[in-house]
Amino acid sequence: MLRIYRSSEIDAARRAELMLRVSNEDQSAPEVVREIISRVESEGEAAVLEYTQRFDGADLGAGGLMAAPAEFDTAEKSLDQNLKDAFRKAHENITAFHRLQRESLVDREAEIDGSRLGFRYTPVEGAAVYVPGGKASYPSSVLMGLIPARIAGVEHTLILTPPDKNGAIDPAVLFCARLAGCERVLKAGGAQGVAAAAFGLGGQKVQVVAGPGNRFVMAAKSILTARGLIRMDMPAGPSEVVVIADETANAEYVAADLLSQAEHGEDSPAILLTNSYEFAEAVDRAVENGIQERPERAEMKSTSIREHSFAIVYSDLEEAFDFANEYGAEHLEICTRNPDKDFRKIISAGSVFLGNYAPVALGDYYSGTNHVLPTGGAARAYSGLGVEIFLKRISYQHPTKDSLRRALDPILLMSKQEGFDQEHGHSVAVRFEN
């Protein structure tokens, strides 16, 4: 089931093919999304209600876009106490980890060439967190988006999520929203939900939209970012995992982790890089057994493994780290004899899981690291969702007259080189004419 290659079989063309993900882009998506954005901008709530009925089958009625306070109360009462306690503990862990991030983002100031220069961090005023709905519900994504925004100091937060056909929101999503300090939930998904947040239909215009979504959500975030209306977090596509494992790894554990990614969708890649052909075969057998033993979503998992997943066997595992860095996986597991040492070889990954007891699911739900991560190779350039997404770094300078005088001649020379000496240069020189 799992394609197994020896590294010696992989030429440049095959390597490029293995690096390629299923594209999350649909050439028609931007055109469709531009029309949706235009209508939401001009028609407001009426357009969002129409699209919600068309795409989600929910008739919310006028004024029904926002979840009512009573819905939060009902949701909290309906959930099992053990589940609520689990979310509370996850909330505690996620909060602790993201506070650590905020503590590292400190305002700084120094005197440079006679001028006082520095920067300070300030939160955006409003942020929306997109939480997918439809086939599944993701209350954990509520915590992953809202907690860093709150720790950053964002005053106005908003959840965007599609309702079910009855106009209801998953109780766990509402519970987690309230738990994370937000009781503003806009019952709209897709491009129309993102546009609604950008244009202030949730009660306050937002400057950041974060969270995972489909190609229409991604297109809306990209288009609105290009217009300067919002800041988006990162490109997103199908979830993925790369596992680097040597002879000390457990084949059953690795197979379980590959299948946990395959469970996300039929286009989710699950990749094993190892130095043992026998180990790769053992993982393959365990994958097949796992699908038979846990048949729910069997076709989805099987398609993911057969069509988008593979194993590569290297004579030297050092080559596996080179492949992993070029691939830039969303999730990277290092199941080797010395995972901490091997982690130092990694320069591109969304989030890294070290050792035999670090399944991706730990980070997805509980440990505290964020599960909103760059996919499709974007980890080569982007980080996962964190506090900094919701902050702006503002630089400043306070020169003295003497420090500006020292800068006069260099500025005159450089502005003349660029053709801006008439006004740029003059704006400095005028201060010393008398």
VEXKEPA-108617 format. One record per residue (C-alpha): residue number from 1; x, y, z; residue in one letter. Coordinates in steps of 0.02 Angstrom, whole numbers, plus 50000, padded with zeros to 5 digits. Each point is the difference from the previous one (the first is absolute). Layout:
<pts>
PT   num    east   north      up   residu
PT   NUM       X       Y       Z        a
...
</pts>
This chain:
<pts>
PT   num    east   north      up   residu
PT     1   50000   50000   50000        m
PT     2   50138   50123   50049        l
PT     3   50118   50032   49855        r
PT     4   50178   49963   50056        i
PT     5   50148   50072   49904        y
PT     6   50185   49975   50023        r
PT     7   50088   50168   49993        s
PT     8   50111   49933   49860        s
PT     9   49843   49983   49891        e
PT    10   49954   50183   50017        i
PT    11   50067   50113   49863        d
PT    12   49971   50189   49989        a
PT    13   49834   49980   49909        a
PT    14   49931   49875   50126        r
PT    15   50061   50106   50146        r
PT    16   49907   50151   49929        a
PT    17   49845   49892   49979        e
PT    18   50009   49942   50182        l
PT    19   50020   50179   50059        m
PT    20   49843   50053   49909        l
PT    21   49840   50009   50103        r
PT    22   49822   49998   49937        v
PT    23   49970   50183   49961        s
PT    24   49881   50089   50116        n
PT    25   49967   50126   49863        e
PT    26   49851   49997   49886        d
PT    27   50019   50117   49853        q
PT    28   49816   50042   50012        s
PT    29   50004   50036   50187        a
PT    30   50071   50178   49992        p
PT    31   49871   50053   49871        e
PT    32   49857   49928   50103        v
PT    33   50068   50075   50159        v
PT    34   50021   50175   49926        r
PT    35   49815   50001   49957        e
PT    36   49955   49944   50176        i
PT    37   50110   50134   50078        i
PT    38   49926   50133   49887        s
PT    39   49822   49954   50046        r
PT    40   50038   49993   50187        v
PT    41   50085   50170   49988        e
PT    42   49852   50080   49910        s
PT    43   49852   49905   50072        e
PT    44   50062   49957   50174        g
PT    45   49902   49877   50107        e
PT    46   49873   49959   49864        a
PT    47   50136   49928   49890        a
PT    48   50076   49898   50142        v
PT    49   49829   49929   50044        l
PT    50   49968   49953   49819        e
PT    51   50168   49912   49981        y
PT    52   49977   49910   50166        t
PT    53   49835   49931   49942        q
PT    54   50071   49952   49830        r
PT    55   50160   49917   50060        f
PT    56   49953   49936   50173        d
PT    57   49812   49976   49981        g
PT    58   49965   50108   50152        a
PT    59   49866   50136   50002        d
PT    60   50058   50114   50141        l
PT    61   49877   50140   49969        g
PT    62   50033   50185   50022        a
PT    63   50108   50037   50151        g
PT    64   50042   49817   50024        g
PT    65   50182   50004   49951        l
PT    66   50068   50011   50177        m
PT    67   49984   49862   50128        a
PT    68   49888   50054   50144        a
PT    69   50056   49996   50183        p
PT    70   49872   49865   50036        a
PT    71   50085   49887   49873        e
PT    72   50162   50008   50101        f
PT    73   49906   49957   50160        d
PT    74   49912   49852   49919        t
PT    75   50162   49939   49923        a
PT    76   50092   49999   50166        e
PT    77   49860   49904   50085        k
PT    78   49991   49870   49861        s
PT    79   50182   49946   50004        l
PT    80   50070   49858   50103        d
PT    81   50096   50061   50152        q
PT    82   50154   49896   49958        n
PT    83   50007   50076   49826        l
PT    84   49987   50175   50073        k
PT    85   50140   49961   50122        d
PT    86   50107   49936   49856        a
PT    87   49976   50162   49906        f
PT    88   50037   50100   50157        r
PT    89   50166   49910   50025        k
PT    90   50044   50023   49816        a
PT    91   49957   50184   50020        h
PT    92   50119   50009   50148        e
PT    93   50143   49920   49902        n
PT    94   49973   50104   49842        i
PT    95   49995   50158   50105        t
PT    96   50163   49958   50088        a
PT    97   50091   49965   49836        f
PT    98   49940   50159   49914        h
PT    99   50040   50107   50152        r
PT   100   50177   49938   49977        l
PT   101   49995   50068   49823        q
PT   102   49935   50169   50057        r
PT   103   50137   50015   50130        e
PT   104   50130   49985   49862        s
PT   105   49925   50144   49900        l
PT   106   50067   50147   50100        v
PT   107   50011   50184   49959        d
PT   108   50179   50056   49974        r
PT   109   50093   50165   49983        e
PT   110   50180   50051   49965        a
PT   111   50103   50152   49954        e
PT   112   50069   49982   49823        i
PT   113   50109   50136   49925        d
PT   114   49932   50127   50122        g
PT   115   49815   49963   49971        s
PT   116   49886   49907   50118        r
PT   117   49925   49855   49900        l
PT   118   49884   49861   50053        g
PT   119   49845   49899   49970        f
PT   120   49848   49950   50097        r
PT   121   49864   49870   49975        y
PT   122   49817   50044   49996        t
PT   123   49853   49884   49968        p
PT   124   49879   50019   49856        v
PT   125   49830   50063   50056        e
PT   126   49898   49856   49930        g
PT   127   50033   49821   49945        a
PT   128   49890   49862   49930        a
PT   129   50036   49815   50019        v
PT   130   49932   49886   49865        y
PT   131   49939   49830   50061        v
PT   132   49950   49876   49865        p
PT   133   49832   49913   50008        g
PT   134   49900   49894   49882        g
PT   135   50064   49819   50001        k
PT   136   50081   50020   50170        a
PT   137   50017   50121   50145        s
PT   138   50163   50067   50071        y
PT   139   49977   50077   50173        p
PT   140   50186   49977   50031        s
PT   141   50032   50127   49861        s
PT   142   49899   50126   50100        v
PT   143   50126   49989   50141        l
PT   144   50149   50002   49880        m
PT   145   49941   50162   49920        g
PT   146   49923   50097   50144        l
PT   147   50130   49969   50134        i
PT   148   50150   50079   49910        p
PT   149   49888   50145   49947        a
PT   150   49947   50030   50180        r
PT   151   50179   49987   50065        i
PT   152   50054   50124   49867        a
PT   153   49873   50121   50073        g
PT   154   49872   50004   49859        v
PT   155   49846   50089   50066        e
PT   156   49870   49938   49876        h
PT   157   49999   49816   49948        t
PT   158   49877   49908   49891        l
PT   159   49971   49819   49951        i
PT   160   49950   49961   49820        l
PT   161   49919   49830   49974        t
PT   162   49863   49931   49888        p
PT   163   49838   49943   50083        p
PT   164   49913   49834   49973        d
PT   165   49839   49993   49899        k
PT   166   49901   50049   50155        n
PT   167   50105   50156   50025        g
PT   168   50086   49927   50153        a
PT   169   50185   50000   50047        i
PT   170   50085   49849   50077        d
PT   171   49983   50019   50190        p
PT   172   50184   49960   50026        a
PT   173   50048   50146   49886        v
PT   174   49891   50119   50102        l
PT   175   50068   49931   50164        f
PT   176   50181   50022   49945        c
PT   177   49964   50175   49936        a
PT   178   49931   50053   50168        r
PT   179   50142   49909   50089        l
PT   180   50125   50103   49899        a
PT   181   49910   50162   50038        g
PT   182   49900   50027   49841        c
PT   183   49810   50000   49986        e
PT   184   49988   50071   49825        r
PT   185   49971   49859   49876        v
PT   186   49951   50042   49822        l
PT   187   49901   49860   49921        k
PT   188   50082   50012   49830        a
PT   189   50137   49899   49919        g
PT   190   50087   50004   49833        g
PT   191   50048   50158   49909        a
PT   192   49842   50087   50060        q
PT   193   50050   49976   50182        g
PT   194   50175   50068   49973        v
PT   195   49930   50149   49904        a
PT   196   49870   50033   50134        a
PT   197   50138   50012   50131        a
PT   198   50106   50114   49892        a
PT   199   49855   50119   49971        f
PT   200   49945   50005   50182        g
PT   201   49839   49899   49992        l
PT   202   50050   49914   50162        g
PT   203   49988   50168   50088        g
PT   204   50180   50055   49976        q
PT   205   50116   49999   49849        k
PT   206   50144   49879   50026        v
PT   207   50180   50023   49946        q
PT   208   50050   49817   50008        v
PT   209   49912   49842   49941        v
PT   210   50082   49839   50059        a
PT   211   49958   49817   49998        g
PT   212   49986   49855   49876        p
PT   213   49874   49993   49859        g
PT   214   49967   49935   49826        n
PT   215   50058   50076   49835        r
PT   216   49860   50129   50001        f
PT   217   50047   50058   50175        v
PT   218   50182   50005   49947        m
PT   219   49957   50101   49844        a
PT   220   49896   50123   50101        a
PT   221   50140   50027   50126        k
PT   222   50125   50025   49859        s
PT   223   49892   50124   49903        i
PT   224   49954   50102   50153        l
PT   225   50182   50003   50054        t
PT   226   50052   50062   49828        a
PT   227   49872   50141   50019        r
PT   228   50078   50050   50165        g
PT   229   49841   49964   50098        l
PT   230   50066   49857   50107        i
PT   231   50157   49905   50041        r
PT   232   49993   49812   49973        m
PT   233   50096   49872   50099        d
PT   234   50073   49879   49871        m
PT   235   49962   49897   49845        p
PT   236   49906   49840   50040        a
PT   237   49961   49837   49913        g
PT   238   49978   49815   50041        p
PT   239   50075   49943   50165        s
PT   240   50163   49901   49990        e
PT   241   50131   49908   50102        v
PT   242   50179   49942   49972        v
PT   243   50073   49871   50119        v
PT   244   50188   49973   50008        i
PT   245   50032   49834   50086        a
PT   246   50148   49885   50029        d
PT   247   50011   49823   50069        e
PT   248   49958   50061   50176        t
PT   249   49824   50055   49948        a
PT   250   49841   49899   50025        n
PT   251   49914   49950   49837        a
PT   252   49828   49994   50081        e
PT   253   50020   50176   50067        y
PT   254   50060   50069   49834        v
PT   255   49858   49915   49905        a
PT   256   49874   50073   50121        a
PT   257   50073   50174   49971        d
PT   258   49993   49981   49811        l
PT   259   49818   49945   50011        l
PT   260   49958   50146   50115        s
PT   261   50047   50116   49857        q
PT   262   49911   49893   49871        a
PT   263   49844   50023   50106        e
PT   264   50002   50186   49959        h
PT   265   49959   49972   49817        g
PT   266   50036   49896   49848        e
PT   267   50125   50130   49937        d
PT   268   50103   50005   50160        s
PT   269   50180   49937   49976        p
PT   270   50075   49887   50133        a
PT   271   50186   49968   49969        i
PT   272   50128   49886   50081        l
PT   273   50189   50029   49981        l
PT   274   50105   49860   50072        t
PT   275   50165   49906   49984        n
PT   276   49921   49827   50007        s
PT   277   49902   49915   49861        y
PT   278   49939   49870   50124        e
PT   279   49934   50138   50113        f
PT   280   49909   50082   49853        a
PT   281   49918   49832   49959        e
PT   282   49950   49977   50182        a
PT   283   49919   50173   50001        v
PT   284   49909   49958   49838        d
PT   285   49929   49841   50077        r
PT   286   49948   50095   50156        a
PT   287   49913   50131   49893        v
PT   288   49899   49867   49909        e
PT   289   49956   49916   50164        n
PT   290   49949   50166   50075        g
PT   291   49878   50038   49861        i
PT   292   49923   49827   50018        q
PT   293   49989   50013   50189        e
PT   294   49932   50177   50000        r
PT   295   49892   50005   49842        p
PT   296   49915   50168   50028        e
PT   297   50049   50115   49855        r
PT   298   50093   49852   49925        a
PT   299   49983   50059   49821        e
PT   300   50064   50173   50043        m
PT   301   50150   49931   50094        k
PT   302   50038   49872   49865        s
PT   303   49996   50132   49863        t
PT   304   50117   50112   50099        s
PT   305   50124   49859   50028        i
PT   306   49993   49927   49823        r
PT   307   49999   50161   49898        e
PT   308   50087   50134   50104        h
PT   309   50113   49910   50123        s
PT   310   50165   49906   49986        f
PT   311   50156   49941   50089        a
PT   312   50181   50031   49949        i
PT   313   50139   49887   50063        v
PT   314   50173   50081   50013        y
PT   315   50168   49918   50025        s
PT   316   50048   50157   50097        d
PT   317   49863   50080   50104        l
PT   318   50086   50170   49982        e
PT   319   49920   50008   49827        e
PT   320   49830   49984   50081        a
PT   321   50026   50164   50091        f
PT   322   50046   50085   49836        d
PT   323   49838   49935   49923        f
PT   324   49899   50056   50151        a
PT   325   50070   50176   49993        n
PT   326   49962   50015   49815        e
PT   327   49826   49927   50026        y
PT   328   49959   50123   50141        g
PT   329   49866   49894   50083        a
PT   330   49859   50065   50107        e
PT   331   50036   49865   50131        h
PT   332   50169   49915   50019        l
PT   333   50031   49854   50118        e
PT   334   50179   49949   50043        i
PT   335   50000   49823   50069        c
PT   336   50186   49965   50009        t
PT   337   50130   49948   50127        r
PT   338   50040   50181   50042        n
PT   339   49853   50108   49945        p
PT   340   50058   50158   50089        d
PT   341   50168   49996   49910        k
PT   342   49915   49961   49834        d
PT   343   49879   50145   50025        f
PT   344   50146   50119   49979        r
PT   345   50009   49946   49817        k
PT   346   49825   50064   49964        i
PT   347   49974   50173   49926        i
PT   348   49827   49979   49920        s
PT   349   49848   49930   50092        a
PT   350   49837   50065   50070        g
PT   351   50013   49906   50164        s
PT   352   50119   49862   50054        v
PT   353   49960   49849   50109        f
PT   354   50150   49918   50083        l
PT   355   50016   49820   50056        g
PT   356   49890   49846   50002        n
PT   357   49868   50077   50113        y
PT   358   49960   50157   49901        a
PT   359   49856   49965   49882        p
PT   360   49934   50148   49900        v
PT   361   49834   49983   50092        a
PT   362   50087   50060   50159        l
PT   363   50033   50169   49918        g
PT   364   49834   50000   49909        d
PT   365   49902   50000   50162        y
PT   366   50092   50013   50162        y
PT   367   50184   50036   50024        s
PT   368   49989   50188   49971        g
PT   369   50087   50027   49833        t
PT   370   49890   50068   49862        n
PT   371   49923   49884   49871        h
PT   372   49965   50136   49870        v
PT   373   50154   49970   49893        l
PT   374   50066   50036   49825        p
PT   375   49973   49859   49875        t
PT   376   50048   49959   49821        g
PT   377   50182   50050   50025        g
PT   378   49956   50170   50073        a
PT   379   50099   49953   50157        a
PT   380   50155   50045   49899        r
PT   381   49947   50182   50020        a
PT   382   49861   50009   50132        y
PT   383   49980   49959   50184        s
PT   384   49848   49927   50084        g
PT   385   49867   50109   50078        l
PT   386   50064   50094   50151        g
PT   387   49984   50157   50102        v
PT   388   50102   50103   49876        e
PT   389   49867   49982   49865        i
PT   390   49887   50111   50105        f
PT   391   50135   50130   50038        l
PT   392   50073   50144   49901        k
PT   393   50181   50051   50027        r
PT   394   50010   50189   49991        i
PT   395   50173   50077   49982        s
PT   396   50041   50177   50056        y
PT   397   50144   50123   50005        q
PT   398   50039   50155   50100        h
PT   399   50155   50086   49929        p
PT   400   50088   50153   50068        t
PT   401   50048   50149   49895        k
PT   402   50181   49944   50005        d
PT   403   49960   49822   49943        s
PT   404   49895   50068   49856        l
PT   405   50143   50117   49951        r
PT   406   50116   49849   49987        r
PT   407   49873   49916   49886        a
PT   408   49980   50152   49885        l
PT   409   50140   49969   49875        d
PT   410   49969   49812   49983        p
PT   411   49814   50031   49971        i
PT   412   50036   50134   49870        l
PT   413   50113   49880   49906        l
PT   414   49882   49852   50009        m
PT   415   49843   50098   49959        s
PT   416   50087   50077   49849        k
PT   417   50050   49826   49941        q
PT   418   49816   49949   50005        e
PT   419   49935   50161   49923        g
PT   420   49914   50062   50157        f
PT   421   50123   50134   50056        d
PT   422   49883   50144   49957        q
PT   423   49879   49963   50142        e
PT   424   50071   49855   50100        h
PT   425   50171   50082   50013        g
PT   426   49922   50171   50026        h
PT   427   49893   49937   50144        s
PT   428   50162   49968   50096        v
PT   429   50101   50147   49936        a
PT   430   49866   50129   50041        v
PT   431   50025   49968   50185        r
PT   432   50178   50069   49988        f
PT   433   49979   50149   49883        e
PT   434   49993   50129   50139        n
</pts>
